[in-house]
Each structure stands twice: as C-alpha cells, then as structure tokens.
Amino acid sequence: MNHLTERQKTLLMLIIRDFIDTAQPIGSKRLAEHYHINLSPATIRNEMAALTEMGFLRQPHTSAGRVPTEEGYRYFVSEMMHSAELPETVQHTISHQFFQARPELDQWMTLAASVLATQSQGVSVVTAPHAEQVKFKHVELISTQGRQVLMVMVMVGGEVSQQILTLAEPVTQDRLSQAATRLNGLLAGLTTEAISTLTVRPDPLDQDILLLIAQDMRRITEQASGEIYTDGLTNVLAEPEFSESDDARRALRIFDEPATLQSLLSRSTVNSNVGGLQVLIGGEGEWDELRQCSMVIARYGVPGMATGSLGVLGPMRMSYSRTIPTVRFVAALLSDLVNDNISGE
C-alpha cells in the first residue's frame, strides 16, 4: 500500500471532507484559500497529482478539480474509523428515545431504523434479532370468541409470535390462564427439539397447546432471519448521485427485495463480532448494484443466543464520521436491550 506523507494525508482528508459536504470537485485554489493551508497552489497541485497517481483521487474532467476514488474513501475510513464518536448530547438524546419507547421488539426496531436514518441522512435497515437456537420464554393464552384463542408466544431474545387457535371446544379465560402458567413453568428455556419430545398429562388442553407451541417454534427455527425494518428513503433521493445516476438509484431496489437485502447483510456480517463494523465502499467488487454507494453495517445482540444486523446505505461520499459512530452506538444499545430481554431484567 502506498505510504502517504503527513502533508499528503492532510490534503487527502481535506479534499474528501470537502467533497462529502459539497459534492463538487475541489481544486488547489479552493484548498489554499478556504482552508488557509500554508502551502502554495503549485505545491498543492503537485501533491494532488501525486495522490491521483497513487489512486486516491481522480479528475472527472481535464479542467475540473479532483474527487476521491474508492481507494481514497477506504483510506479515509481506515484513518477515522476508531476515532469518530457521536457527541454526548446526541448519545443522550438517542438513549432517552429508547428509554421512552415501549418495551416491545417492534418498537425498538422501528425506532432504531428512524434514528439511524435521521442521524446519518441515509437509508437505514434493521433486522429483528433472530435466535441462533430458538428457546421458549413465555406464552399467553387469551380467549377471544367461541372456540378461538389468541396465543402470544415470546422467545428468549425477544422474538414474538402471535396466532389465532381454534380449540375443539370453548374454554374459559381462567382455564386458559392456568394452562399458560403450567406450560410457562414447564417449558421455560427449552429448545424446539426438547419441547417436541415432551408429553403433558393429564390435562388434554395442556397437551393440545404444547403441540401448537412446538409447531410454531419449528416454524420460527426454519425462518432465515428476523423481520426487516427500513427508513429514510427520501433522504438519499435528494442527493445528486441518486437524482442523476440510474446506477445509484438501482441500489435502492434492493430495499424492495428482502431476500437480496438479507443476503447482503448476512454475508457482510457473517465473520463479524457483535458490535463490529463493516464498511462496504462501491460494493467491494461483490455487489454490482452498490458500485455507486457505501454501506456501514454492524451486528448486534447476544452471541450464541439472538443476533440481528443494522446498517445505513448512502452515496459513496456519505458522512462516514457521523454514520459510523451512529451505527456503532445504536448497535450497542440494541445489544443491551436484547441482553436485558434474555436475562429477564
């Protein structure tokens, strides 16, 4: 890899920050005048030419200034990845929003997507935590009408399943509540496989409900991932890259293809630790639809129990210094919430 002098590093960082803000190529005159650099325009031009030769910058037109290349952005991200932090006031605001939200998985996911989109001004995506091994936590049985009963089942990790059951005969709410209490005591913490081998006697209602619980847990186990939440599509449509380029707009189509989006998130985070970040710039040669964009992605949750993914997509000149710490902070918050849910706090 090319070794940059401190002067070249400073100029490259200034050019990238300026291009992120303006979306306009930057020349030596603007650098000299706008940033009060103690260098002559001729010296700046020479250094910009060297950075171009090394592959960090390119010149869109002969008479234009320079813009960053994918390699330039990668260098920029590597330099500020670990130092970028959200202001404490922003951290407190986000934490307060989660504190005020109802303690429900759907509320957390919706809020996380909204926060990511607002703070980054990009398109956010959050997948609900999916249990790596589904374990039973709690069931509620609610009489609705006649023989119909609403079964609300919660897994360790927060995943919730609701379905309407039709029983062989009407059952009172008291009897349903008693059955739920017995099953909660019997099944707490058990896996799908363990529950499938159980038998319950002598109450036939308990046995019927147990069979339905086992069936629903098998369905959840077979699901590829949790539900996907997105927000902020209008944020990027206003950016020049997305209004002027069909290639950039093509990236947004993955948000209409849940299977493709889930595959992208899974493949990008498969080797990542919880809380670890991945920054995809220009699709990294793997995702052609992202060649005009960047994504910042992270895993969250409790390893071995329940994990999900979250991320932000935007133009390649996204504000990495804002997006990276936002993704990292929200991932940590969701990890804490999932951990609290699993531990029953």
VOBA-1610 file (N, C-alpha, C; in pm, whole numbers, padded with zeros to 5 digits, always signed):
BEGIN
Met+00085-00119+00000Met+00000+00000+00000Met+00088+00125+00000Asn+00043+00226-00073Asn+00121+00350-00080Asn+00132+00416+00056His+00252+00465+00086His+00274+00537+00211His+00258+00686+00185Leu+00169+00749+00258Leu+00144+00891+00241Leu+00225+00971+00342Thr+00279+01084+00296Thr+00342+01178+00389Thr+00233+01245+00470Glu+00270+01308+00580Glu+00171+01379+00662Glu+00102+01488+00581Arg+00175+01553+00493Arg+00115+01659+00412Arg+00013+01600+00315Gln+00047+01490+00252Gln-00045+01426+00160Gln-00170+01375+00233Lys-00147+01320+00353Lys-00258+01270+00432Lys-00354+01385+00467Thr-00298+01499+00509Thr-00380+01616+00544Thr-00460+01664+00425Leu-00395+01675+00309Leu-00463+01722+00189Leu-00573+01625+00147Leu-00544+01495+00153Leu-00644+01396+00115Leu-00766+01405+00206Met-00743+01417+00336Met-00854+01427+00429Met-00938+01551+00403Leu-00874+01664+00375Leu-00946+01787+00346Leu-01028+01775+00219Ile-00970+01716+00117Ile-01041+01700-00011Ile-01164+01612+00007Ile-01149+01503+00080Ile-01263+01412+00099Ile-01371+01478+00183Arg-01332+01545+00291Arg-01432+01613+00373Arg-01506+01720+00293Asp-01433+01793+00210Asp-01494+01899+00130Asp-01590+01839+00027Phe-01548+01729-00036Phe-01634+01667-00136Phe-01758+01606-00072Ile-01745+01551+00047Ile-01860+01499+00119Ile-01963+01609+00144Asp-01914+01729+00177Asp-02003+01841+00207Asp-02064+01904+00082Thr-01987+01912-00027Thr-02031+01991-00142Thr-02069+01911-00265Ala-02019+01789-00277Ala-02039+01706-00398Ala-01978+01770-00521Gln-01884+01863-00501Gln-01819+01931-00612Gln-01669+01900-00613Pro-01609+01879-00733Pro-01464+01858-00739Pro-01392+01976-00676Ile-01280+01948-00611Ile-01207+02053-00541Ile-01070+02073-00606Gly-01034+02200-00625Gly-00906+02234-00686Gly-00808+02291-00585Ser-00686+02313-00630Ser-00580+02362-00542Ser-00611+02502-00489Lys-00676+02585-00571Lys-00707+02722-00527Lys-00804+02721-00410Arg-00909+02637-00418Arg-01006+02630-00308Arg-00939+02578-00181Leu-00854+02478-00195Leu-00784+02427-00078Leu-00700+02535-00011Ala-00628+02609-00093Ala-00538+02713-00039Ala-00616+02824+00028Glu-00726+02867-00034Glu-00799+02983+00017Glu-00899+02946+00127His-00969+02836+00108His-01076+02802+00202His-01023+02745+00332Tyr-00914+02671+00325Tyr-00862+02605+00445Tyr-00735+02670+00499His-00694+02781+00437His-00578+02858+00485His-00455+02769+00506Ile-00428+02686+00406Ile-00312+02599+00413Ile-00186+02679+00382Asn-00085+02658+00460Asn+00040+02733+00441Asn+00125+02666+00333Leu+00063+02649+00216Leu+00131+02590+00101Leu+00091+02669-00023Ser+00179+02678-00119Ser+00145+02747-00243Ser+00053+02660-00327Pro-00031+02722-00413Pro-00116+02644-00501Pro-00035+02545-00587Ala+00084+02585-00626Ala+00167+02496-00709Ala+00205+02370-00631Thr+00243+02388-00504Thr+00278+02272-00420Thr+00156+02183-00399Ile+00041+02245-00375Ile-00082+02167-00356Ile-00114+02089-00483Arg-00098+02153-00600Arg-00126+02084-00725Arg-00034+01963-00743Asn+00093+01980-00708Asn+00187+01869-00719Asn+00147+01752-00629Glu+00107+01786-00507Glu+00066+01680-00412Glu-00064+01613-00459Met-00157+01691-00513Met-00281+01634-00564Met-00253+01542-00683Ala-00157+01581-00766Ala-00117+01497-00879Ala-00057+01365-00829Ala+00022+01373-00721Ala+00081+01252-00663Ala-00028+01162-00605Leu-00126+01221-00537Leu-00236+01142-00481Leu-00320+01078-00591Thr-00331+01147-00703Thr-00402+01091-00817Thr-00324+00973-00875Glu-00195+00991-00885Glu-00109+00884-00938Glu-00116+00760-00848Met-00130+00781-00718Met-00137+00669-00624Met-00276+00605-00619Gly-00374+00667-00684Gly-00506+00607-00691Gly-00605+00655-00587Phe-00570+00758-00510Phe-00660+00808-00406Phe-00756+00914-00459Leu-00719+00982-00566Leu-00801+01087-00627Leu-00815+01059-00776Arg-00916+01121-00835Arg-00928+01117-00981Arg-00979+01254-01027Gln-00963+01279-01157Gln-01004+01406-01216Gln-01117+01378-01315Pro-01243+01415-01279Pro-01357+01383-01367Pro-01342+01441-01508His-01291+01565-01516His-01270+01631-01645His-01134+01700-01643Thr-01082+01729-01760Thr-00947+01787-01770Thr-00935+01917-01692Ser-01040+01999-01699Ser-01033+02131-01635Ser-01090+02130-01494Ala-01136+02014-01448Ala-01200+02007-01317Ala-01099+01981-01207Gly-01145+01999-01083Gly-01063+01963-00969Gly-01067+01812-00949Arg-01026+01769-00831Arg-01019+01626-00801Arg-01136+01582-00712Val-01167+01452-00723Val-01266+01390-00635Val-01205+01259-00583Pro-01252+01210-00470Pro-01195+01086-00414Pro-01232+00964-00498Thr-01145+00867-00500Thr-01174+00736-00557Thr-01221+00643-00444Glu-01261+00521-00481Glu-01297+00424-00378Glu-01180+00400-00284Glu-01058+00395-00339Glu-00940+00374-00256Glu-00919+00491-00161Gly-00947+00610-00210Gly-00936+00728-00124Gly-01032+00721-00007Tyr-01157+00682-00036Tyr-01255+00669+00072Tyr-01212+00561+00171Arg-01158+00450+00121Arg-01116+00343+00212Arg-01006+00392+00306Tyr-00913+00469+00252Tyr-00806+00523+00336Tyr-00866+00618+00440Phe-00959+00702+00396Phe-01025+00798+00485Phe-01094+00725+00600Val-01169+00620+00565Val-01243+00544+00667Val-01147+00475+00763Ser-01039+00418+00711Ser-00944+00348+00798Ser-00878+00444+00897Glu-00860+00569+00855Glu-00795+00667+00942Glu-00887+00716+01053Met-01021+00725+01024Met-01108+00784+01126Met-01206+00683+01187Met-01195+00555+01146Met-01290+00453+01192Met-01303+00448+01344His-01191+00444+01413His-01194+00423+01558His-01197+00553+01639Ser-01173+00665+01573Ser-01171+00791+01646Ser-01303+00866+01639Ala-01388+00834+01541Ala-01515+00905+01525Ala-01610+00868+01638Glu-01665+00969+01703Glu-01759+00946+01812Glu-01877+01041+01799Leu-01992+00995+01846Leu-02109+01083+01849Leu-02095+01180+01965Pro-02136+01305+01947Pro-02137+01398+02060Pro-02221+01343+02174Glu-02180+01373+02296Glu-02252+01318+02412Glu-02398+01360+02413Thr-02426+01482+02367Thr-02565+01528+02366Thr-02650+01440+02273Val-02593+01399+02161Val-02666+01312+02068Val-02685+01173+02130Gln-02581+01123+02197Gln-02592+00993+02264Gln-02705+00996+02366His-02710+01103+02445His-02814+01114+02548His-02953+01120+02485Thr-02966+01193+02376Thr-03096+01206+02308Thr-03143+01071+02257Ile-03053+00997+02191Ile-03090+00865+02138Ile-03126+00769+02252Ser-03045+00768+02356Ser-03072+00680+02471Ser-03208+00712+02533His-03239+00840+02542His-03367+00883+02601His-03484+00836+02514Gln-03467+00841+02382Gln-03573+00794+02293Gln-03602+00646+02316Phe-03497+00566+02331Phe-03517+00423+02355Phe-03577+00399+02494Phe-03538+00480+02590Phe-03590+00466+02725Phe-03741+00493+02727Gln-03786+00589+02643Gln-03927+00624+02641Gln-04012+00527+02559Ala-03948+00450+02469Ala-04023+00357+02385Ala-04080+00243+02468Arg-04192+00190+02423Arg-04250+00073+02490Arg-04153-00045+02479Pro-04146-00127+02584Pro-04051-00239+02583Pro-04097-00353+02494Glu-04110-00323+02365Glu-04154-00421+02267Glu-04056-00423+02152Leu-04030-00542+02099Leu-03932-00558+01993Leu-03964-00470+01872Asp-04090-00468+01830Asp-04129-00389+01713Asp-04100-00241+01734Gln-04124-00192+01854Gln-04097-00051+01885Gln-03948-00022+01877Trp-03867-00111+01930Trp-03721-00091+01926Trp-03669-00090+01783Met-03717-00183+01701Met-03669-00192+01564Met-03709-00068+01482Thr-03835-00027+01498Thr-03883+00091+01426Thr-03806+00215+01468Leu-03783+00229+01598Leu-03708+00345+01648Leu-03564+00342+01601Ala-03502+00224+01603Ala-03363+00213+01557Ala-03349+00256+01412Ala-03443+00211+01326Ala-03439+00249+01185Ala-03457+00400+01169Ser-03547+00458+01247Ser-03571+00603+01240Ser-03449+00683+01286Val-03389+00641+01397Val-03271+00711+01449Val-03155+00705+01350Leu-03129+00587+01295Leu-03019+00572+01200Leu-03040+00660+01078Ala-03163+00662+01025Ala-03191+00742+00905Ala-03178+00891+00935Thr-03228+00934+01050Thr-03224+01076+01085Thr-03082+01123+01109Gln-03005+01047+01184Gln-02869+01090+01219Gln-02773+01084+01100Ser-02792+00986+01012Ser-02698+00968+00900Ser-02743+01035+00772Gln-02874+01067+00765Gln-02934+01118+00642Gln-02917+01019+00526Gly-02920+00891+00561Gly-02914+00785+00462Gly-03037+00696+00473Val-03034+00583+00403Val-03140+00484+00415Val-03096+00381+00518Ser-03179+00358+00618Ser-03143+00264+00723Ser-03211+00130+00702Val-03149+00027+00754Val-03207-00107+00753Val-03171-00176+00885Val-03272-00237+00947Val-03252-00308+01074Val-03327-00441+01064Thr-03260-00550+01098Thr-03329-00679+01105Thr-03354-00713+01251Ala-03473-00763+01277Ala-03506-00802+01414Ala-03412-00915+01458Pro-03380-00922+01587Pro-03290-01028+01634Pro-03352-01165+01610His-03271-01254+01557His-03317-01389+01529His-03237-01486+01614Ala-03308-01571+01683Ala-03241-01665+01773Ala-03159-01765+01693Glu-03032-01779+01731Glu-02948-01880+01668Glu-02995-02020+01708Gln-03053-02029+01826Gln-03122-02151+01868Gln-03247-02106+01943Val-03362-02131+01884Val-03487-02080+01941Val-03514-02147+02076Lys-03540-02062+02176Lys-03573-02112+02310Lys-03700-02043+02360Phe-03783-02121+02422Phe-03911-02072+02475Phe-03888-01985+02598Lys-03967-01875+02607Lys-03960-01790+02726Lys-04095-01780+02796His-04202-01754+02719His-04329-01722+02783His-04443-01736+02682Val-04560-01779+02728Val-04678-01784+02643Val-04797-01725+02717Glu-04882-01657+02643Glu-05008-01606+02697Glu-05121-01661+02610Leu-05230-01700+02674Leu-05347-01751+02603Leu-05465-01662+02637Ile-05524-01602+02534Ile-05628-01502+02555Ile-05754-01545+02481Ser-05862-01562+02554Ser-05990-01601+02494Ser-06044-01486+02410Thr-06086-01515+02290Thr-06141-01410+02203Thr-06291-01428+02186Gln-06330-01529+02110Gln-06473-01559+02098Gln-06492-01707+02065Gly-06592-01762+02124Gly-06621-01904+02099Gly-06502-01992+02130Arg-06461-02071+02029Arg-06350-02164+02046Arg-06215-02103+02008Gln-06216-01974+01970Gln-06093-01911+01924Gln-06013-01850+02040Val-05882-01872+02034Val-05791-01825+02138Val-05670-01760+02072Leu-05630-01643+02123Leu-05508-01578+02076Leu-05390-01630+02158Met-05292-01691+02089Met-05171-01738+02156Met-05057-01641+02125Val-05002-01579+02228Val-04888-01489+02214Val-04769-01558+02279Met-04669-01590+02197Met-04552-01663+02247Met-04427-01578+02231Val-04347-01571+02336Val-04224-01492+02336Val-04106-01587+02349Met-04004-01567+02263Met-03883-01648+02269Met-03776-01576+02351Val-03680-01652+02398Val-03562-01591+02459Val-03493-01507+02351Gly-03471-01380+02380Gly-03416-01290+02278Gly-03516-01187+02232Gly-03646-01209+02264Gly-03746-01108+02233Gly-03835-01136+02114Glu-03805-01238+02036Glu-03888-01268+01919Glu-04028-01308+01965Val-04130-01251+01898Val-04269-01272+01939Val-04347-01335+01825Ser-04432-01431+01858Ser-04520-01494+01761Ser-04663-01486+01812Gln-04755-01447+01724Gln-04896-01441+01759Gln-04976-01521+01658Gln-05071-01599+01706Gln-05160-01669+01613Gln-05292-01702+01682Ile-05395-01712+01600Ile-05527-01748+01650Ile-05543-01900+01643Leu-05578-01960+01758Leu-05600-02104+01765Leu-05750-02132+01769Thr-05791-02239+01709Thr-05930-02283+01719Thr-05931-02416+01794Leu-05983-02412+01916Leu-05984-02530+02002Leu-06105-02619+01972Ala-06101-02738+02024Ala-06209-02834+02000Ala-06339-02789+02065Glu-06329-02715+02175Glu-06448-02667+02247Glu-06414-02536+02316Pro-06514-02454+02349Pro-06487-02327+02419Pro-06422-02353+02555Val-06328-02265+02591Val-06256-02276+02717Val-06258-02141+02786Thr-06282-02140+02917Thr-06287-02013+02990Thr-06148-01950+02999Gln-06145-01818+03023Gln-06018-01749+03036Gln-05940-01799+03157Asp-06011-01830+03266Asp-05942-01881+03386Asp-05868-02010+03354Arg-05932-02099+03281Arg-05868-02225+03248Arg-05749-02203+03153Leu-05766-02111+03059Leu-05655-02078+02968Leu-05536-02021+03045Ser-05563-01933+03140Ser-05455-01872+03219Ser-05383-01977+03303Gln-05458-02070+03358Gln-05397-02177+03438Gln-05309-02265+03350Ala-05356-02296+03229Ala-05276-02378+03137Ala-05147-02305+03100Ala-05158-02174+03074Ala-05040-02096+03038Ala-04939-02095+03152Thr-04988-02082+03275Thr-04899-02081+03391Thr-04824-02214+03404Arg-04896-02324+03384Arg-04832-02456+03394Arg-04727-02473+03284Leu-04762-02435+03161Leu-04670-02452+03049Leu-04548-02361+03062Asn-04568-02239+03113Asn-04454-02148+03132Asn-04354-02206+03232Gly-04406-02269+03335Gly-04316-02332+03431Gly-04244-02453+03375Leu-04313-02527+03288Leu-04257-02649+03233Leu-04157-02624+03120Leu-04184-02520+03037Leu-04109-02503+02912Leu-04000-02396+02917Ala-03992-02317+03021Ala-03900-02203+03025Ala-03758-02244+02989Gly-03703-02179+02886Gly-03565-02201+02845Gly-03541-02322+02758Leu-03647-02398+02725Leu-03628-02519+02645Leu-03621-02488+02496Thr-03547-02569+02423Thr-03535-02554+02278Thr-03653-02620+02208Thr-03663-02594+02077Thr-03768-02655+01996Thr-03762-02807+02006Glu-03641-02861+01995Glu-03622-03006+01998Glu-03667-03064+02131Ala-03631-02999+02241Ala-03667-03050+02374Ala-03818-03047+02394Ile-03884-02941+02347Ile-04029-02928+02364Ile-04102-03033+02281Ser-04048-03064+02163Ser-04114-03160+02073Ser-04121-03300+02133Thr-04033-03330+02227Thr-04030-03465+02286Thr-04111-03475+02415Leu-04167-03363+02462Leu-04240-03364+02589Leu-04382-03416+02570Thr-04434-03473+02677Thr-04578-03504+02684Thr-04629-03448+02816Val-04756-03404+02812Val-04815-03344+02931Val-04942-03421+02966Arg-04953-03461+03093Arg-05072-03530+03141Arg-05110-03468+03275Pro-05236-03472+03314Pro-05346-03541+03245Pro-05433-03446+03163Asp-05407-03315+03167Asp-05497-03218+03105Asp-05481-03218+02952Pro-05585-03254+02879Pro-05574-03257+02732Pro-05553-03117+02673Leu-05602-03013+02740Leu-05582-02877+02690Leu-05433-02844+02688Asp-05362-02879+02796Asp-05218-02853+02801Asp-05147-02925+02686Gln-05188-03049+02660Gln-05124-03127+02554Gln-05149-03064+02417Asp-05272-03016+02395Asp-05305-02952+02267Asp-05223-02824+02246Ile-05215-02743+02352Ile-05139-02617+02343Ile-04991-02646+02324Leu-04940-02748+02394Leu-04799-02785+02381Leu-04766-02822+02237Leu-04855-02898+02172Leu-04834-02937+02033Leu-04828-02815+01942Leu-04917-02718+01966Leu-04920-02597+01884Leu-04796-02510+01908Ile-04750-02507+02033Ile-04626-02433+02065Ile-04508-02494+01991Ala-04497-02627+01993Ala-04387-02696+01925Ala-04390-02669+01775Gln-04510-02671+01716Gln-04522-02645+01572Gln-04478-02502+01538Asp-04520-02407+01620Asp-04485-02267+01592Asp-04336-02243+01612Met-04277-02307+01710Met-04133-02290+01732Met-04052-02351+01619Arg-04100-02464+01562Arg-04032-02521+01446Arg-04036-02425+01328Arg-04150-02358+01311Arg-04163-02260+01202Arg-04064-02146+01222Ile-04052-02098+01344Ile-03959-01988+01373Ile-03815-02032+01350Thr-03784-02155+01391Thr-03649-02207+01371Thr-03611-02212+01224Glu-03708-02244+01139Glu-03682-02259+00996Glu-03673-02126+00924Gln-03718-02017+00987Gln-03710-01887+00922Gln-03564-01847+00905Ala-03534-01783+00793Ala-03395-01744+00764Ala-03349-01628+00851Ser-03442-01541+00888Ser-03399-01422+00962Ser-03520-01353+01022Gly-03492-01247+01096Gly-03598-01168+01153Gly-03656-01070+01052Glu-03762-01003+01092Glu-03828-00905+01006Glu-03734-00788+00977Ile-03752-00727+00859Ile-03666-00617+00817Ile-03741-00484+00831Tyr-03674-00386+00890Tyr-03729-00251+00907Tyr-03639-00152+00832Thr-03699-00061+00757Thr-03620+00040+00685Thr-03680+00178+00706Asp-03599+00279+00679Asp-03643+00418+00693Asp-03547+00507+00614Gly-03593+00627+00577Gly-03505+00728+00521Gly-03485+00727+00371Leu-03571+00659+00298Leu-03552+00652+00153Leu-03548+00791+00090Thr-03631+00882+00139Thr-03635+01017+00082Thr-03505+01094+00107Asn-03429+01053+00208Asn-03303+01122+00237Asn-03208+01116+00118Val-03190+00998+00062Val-03091+00983-00043Val-03144+01023-00180Leu-03276+01020-00198Leu-03331+01061-00327Leu-03301+01207-00357Ala-03274+01285-00253Ala-03241+01427-00273Ala-03094+01448-00307Glu-03012+01345-00289Glu-02869+01359-00318Glu-02845+01356-00469Pro-02749+01436-00519Pro-02726+01441-00664Pro-02692+01306-00725Glu-02621+01220-00651Glu-02586+01089-00705Glu-02710+01007-00743Phe-02816+01020-00662Phe-02935+00939-00683Phe-03033+01005-00780Ser-03025+01136-00794Ser-03114+01204-00888Ser-03059+01203-01030Glu-02926+01185-01042Glu-02862+01195-01173Glu-02815+01061-01229Ser-02808+00960-01146Ser-02748+00833-01190Ser-02845+00716-01175Asp-02869+00646-01285Asp-02951+00525-01278Asp-02881+00417-01197Asp-02746+00414-01205Asp-02670+00314-01129Asp-02693+00330-00980Ala-02692+00457-00934Ala-02712+00481-00791Ala-02855+00445-00749Arg-02950+00483-00831Arg-03089+00453-00798Arg-03114+00301-00796Arg-03038+00229-00876Arg-03053+00084-00880Arg-03023+00022-00743Ala-02935+00085-00668Ala-02902+00033-00535Ala-03024+00031-00444Leu-03116+00126-00465Leu-03232+00135-00378Leu-03330+00022-00402Arg-03318-00045-00515Arg-03411-00154-00546Arg-03393-00273-00452Ile-03275-00285-00392Ile-03256-00397-00300Ile-03348-00386-00179Phe-03397-00263-00152Phe-03488-00246-00039Phe-03628-00299-00072Asp-03652-00328-00199Asp-03778-00390-00240Asp-03761-00541-00255Glu-03641-00592-00226Glu-03612-00734-00239Glu-03557-00786-00107Pro-03645-00820-00012Pro-03599-00862+00121Pro-03496-00973+00119Ala-03512-01070+00031Ala-03418-01183+00028Ala-03278-01136-00011Thr-03270-01046-00110Thr-03141-00992-00153Thr-03078-00908-00043Leu-03160-00825+00021Leu-03110-00740+00128Leu-03061-00823+00245Gln-03137-00926+00280Gln-03097-01012+00391Gln-02968-01086+00359Ser-02954-01131+00235Ser-02831-01198+00194Ser-02711-01105+00204Leu-02730-00980+00162Leu-02623-00881+00170Leu-02580-00859+00315Leu-02677-00841+00403Leu-02646-00817+00544Leu-02579-00940+00607Ser-02631-01058+00576Ser-02577-01181+00636Ser-02434-01206+00590Arg-02410-01193+00459Arg-02276-01219+00406Arg-02176-01114+00454Ser-02223-00993+00477Ser-02132-00886+00518Ser-02092-00899+00665Thr-02179-00961+00745Thr-02152-00967+00890Thr-02122-01108+00939Val-02116-01207+00848Val-02103-01346+00892Val-01977-01369+00975Asn-01870-01298+00943Asn-01745-01316+01018Asn-01719-01203+01117Ser-01821-01120+01140Ser-01804-01005+01230Ser-01846-01042+01371Asn-01776-00987+01467Asn-01819-00999+01605Asn-01936-00904+01628Val-02018-00935+01729Val-02125-00843+01766Val-02063-00709+01802Gly-02117-00602+01745Gly-02063-00468+01768Gly-01958-00429+01666Gly-01905-00526+01591Gly-01806-00495+01490Gly-01869-00432+01367Leu-01796-00343+01302Leu-01847-00270+01186Leu-01785-00320+01057Gln-01865-00316+00950Gln-01816-00340+00816Gln-01855-00219+00732Val-01762-00166+00656Val-01791-00055+00566Val-01769-00103+00423Leu-01877-00110+00347Leu-01870-00153+00208Leu-01867-00029+00119Ile-01760-00012+00045Ile-01745+00105-00042Ile-01748+00059-00187Gly-01845+00110-00262Gly-01857+00071-00402Gly-01889-00075-00424Gly-01951-00139-00325Gly-01987-00280-00338Gly-01871-00375-00319Glu-01749-00322-00300Glu-01630-00404-00275Glu-01610-00514-00381Gly-01657-00488-00502Gly-01638-00586-00610Gly-01731-00704-00604Glu-01818-00710-00501Glu-01910-00824-00485Glu-02054-00789-00520Trp-02094-00667-00490Trp-02232-00627-00511Trp-02235-00516-00616Asp-02262-00555-00740Asp-02258-00460-00850Asp-02359-00348-00832Glu-02474-00379-00770Glu-02577-00278-00753Glu-02534-00167-00657Leu-02428-00190-00581Leu-02382-00090-00485Leu-02257-00014-00532Arg-02223-00023-00659Arg-02095+00033-00702Arg-02087+00185-00693Gln-02203+00253-00680Gln-02202+00398-00662Gln-02229+00439-00518Cys-02234+00340-00427Cys-02279+00366-00290Cys-02183+00310-00187Ser-02213+00343-00062Ser-02143+00283+00051Ser-02246+00237+00153Met-02209+00135+00229Met-02293+00089+00339Met-02207+00070+00464Val-02262+00110+00576Val-02199+00084+00706Val-02291-00013+00779Ile-02238-00131+00814Ile-02320-00240+00868Ile-02259-00291+00997Ala-02345-00332+01090Ala-02297-00391+01217Ala-02391-00502+01261Arg-02337-00595+01339Arg-02418-00696+01408Arg-02446-00647+01550Tyr-02560-00691+01603Tyr-02590-00661+01743Tyr-02656-00784+01805Gly-02668-00783+01935Gly-02735-00892+02004Gly-02645-00964+02101Val-02677-01088+02129Val-02601-01171+02223Val-02551-01294+02147Pro-02420-01308+02128Pro-02365-01422+02052Pro-02413-01555+02108Gly-02451-01644+02017Gly-02497-01776+02058Gly-02641-01780+02102Met-02704-01662+02116Met-02843-01658+02161Met-02933-01595+02055Ala-02918-01465+02032Ala-03001-01394+01935Ala-02924-01275+01881Thr-02914-01265+01749Thr-02843-01153+01687Thr-02922-01100+01568Gly-02894-00975+01533Gly-02952-00912+01416Gly-02848-00823+01351Ser-02889-00755+01246Ser-02798-00664+01175Ser-02864-00528+01159Leu-02782-00427+01145Leu-02834-00294+01114Leu-02732-00222+01028Gly-02779-00125+00953Gly-02685-00054+00867Gly-02748+00068+00803Val-02663+00140+00731Val-02705+00262+00660Val-02645+00258+00520Leu-02727+00286+00420Leu-02680+00300+00282Leu-02690+00445+00240Gly-02588+00493+00168Gly-02589+00629+00117Gly-02495+00641+00000Pro-02479+00761-00052Pro-02381+00781-00160Pro-02241+00751-00108Met-02148+00728-00198Met-02012+00697-00157Met-01952+00810-00075Arg-02002+00931-00094Arg-01950+01045-00017Arg-02034+01070+00109Met-02094+00964+00162Met-02170+00978+00287Met-02081+01034+00397Ser-02144+01087+00499Ser-02069+01140+00612Ser-02028+01024+00704Tyr-01913+00964+00672Tyr-01866+00849+00749Tyr-01841+00886+00896Ser-01794+01008+00919Ser-01763+01050+01056Ser-01887+01059+01142Arg-02004+01070+01080Arg-02130+01072+01153Arg-02197+00935+01151Thr-02194+00870+01035Thr-02265+00744+01019Thr-02201+00631+01099Ile-02069+00620+01094Ile-02001+00510+01163Ile-02028+00511+01314Pro-02010+00623+01385Pro-02039+00618+01529Pro-02187+00601+01560Thr-02275+00649+01469Thr-02418+00630+01492Thr-02454+00482+01484Val-02406+00414+01381Val-02433+00270+01367Val-02375+00194+01486Arg-02253+00230+01525Arg-02189+00162+01638Arg-02269+00184+01767Phe-02316+00307+01791Phe-02387+00339+01915Phe-02523+00269+01920Val-02598+00272+01810Val-02730+00208+01808Val-02716+00057+01820Ala-02612+00000+01759Ala-02588-00144+01771Ala-02564-00181+01917Ala-02487-00100+01988Ala-02460-00127+02130Ala-02588-00116+02213Leu-02671-00017+02182Leu-02798-00002+02254Leu-02888-00124+02234Leu-02900-00168+02108Leu-02985-00284+02080Leu-02928-00411+02144Ser-02795-00423+02148Ser-02734-00539+02214Ser-02772-00542+02361Asp-02770-00426+02426Asp-02808-00419+02567Asp-02955-00456+02587Leu-03041-00408+02497Leu-03184-00437+02509Leu-03210-00586+02490Val-03145-00648+02392Val-03162-00792+02370Val-03110-00870+02490Asn-02996-00828+02542Asn-02938-00896+02659Asn-03031-00886+02779Asp-03088-00767+02803Asp-03181-00749+02914Asp-03305-00837+02895Asn-03351-00848+02772Asn-03468-00928+02744Asn-03442-01075+02770Ile-03323-01120+02731Ile-03288-01261+02752Ile-03274-01292+02900Ser-03213-01199+02974Ser-03191-01224+03117Ser-03313-01198+03201Gly-03417-01138+03136Gly-03542-01117+03207Gly-03544-00993+03293Glu-03447-00903+03271Glu-03443-00781+03352Glu-03550-00684+03306
//
